[in-house]
Amino acid sequence: MGTDSLGSFWAVLLLPLVFGVPTEEPTFGESVASHLSKGCRRCCDPEEPLSSADPVQGPASPHFPYVLPEVRPYINITILKGDKGDRGPPGTPGKPGKDGPRGDRGSQGVKGNKGQAGNPGSSCQAHYSAFSVGRKTALHSSEDFLPLLFDRVFVNTDGHFDMTTGRFTAPLRGLYFFSLNVHSWNYKETYVHIVHNEQAAVILYAQPSERSIMQSQSVMLPLEPGDQVWVRLFKRERENAIYSDDVDTYITFSGHLIKAED
């Protein structure tokens, strides 16, 4: 027997001692079941270490019928990071939360610059008219109708009251207020009209008496531009007079515009 034949012979005798001799050759089904009993495993799962009892992987042969599982390389998927995806559409807004507590008042800000002047207001807002005049001289009526003239001016805006004629001329259409105050004369009748144009509007009257008294009358009149309001004494059967002196002013006549109308 040659040297090569002796080597093959001893290899055959020692092989069962290293790997063990199966008492019965496994069938194909038993081999598959042996692999399935260890469970399914992904290619990327870490490989379980072989125990000392596991045979070394190798090709099946009549002398080594076991087919060991294939050892696959371990791949760490955490390092396989793809490109950043596109931004998704915005989600549905959530419900508003509850109002928070009111904050503290802030510090006072810096004073701003002065603004520009506004446009002029409506011209009707600038319309006004007023007068107030007085008389310090007594007067006796010498004819049926005697205009009452005045010798003292308290107020006469824009000269709407004519001191020469004793008449107020309305500058605007609107509502006006007038008042008259006189002092009666002892034992003489006092009979005075407030006249609108040429028509008596109201009368101020006091009967003869041993005592002189202050009398007053007032009226509101709607006037058109150019209308006149004035005062006159009216003579009747009795003597008609009003009293005054150089010291005090007993006789006054006043009027003003209440509301202008377009």
Secondary structure, DSSP 8 states (H G I E B T S, - for coil): --HHHHHHHHHHHHHHHHH---SS---HHHHHHHHHTT----TTS------TTS-------SS-------------GGG-------------------------------------------GGGG---EEEEEE-S-EE--SSEEE----EEEEEGGG-EETTTTEEE--SSEEEEEEEEEEB-TTSBEEEEEEETTEEEEEEEE---SS--EEEEEEEEEE-TT-EEEEEEE--SS-BEE---SSS--EEEEEEEEEE--
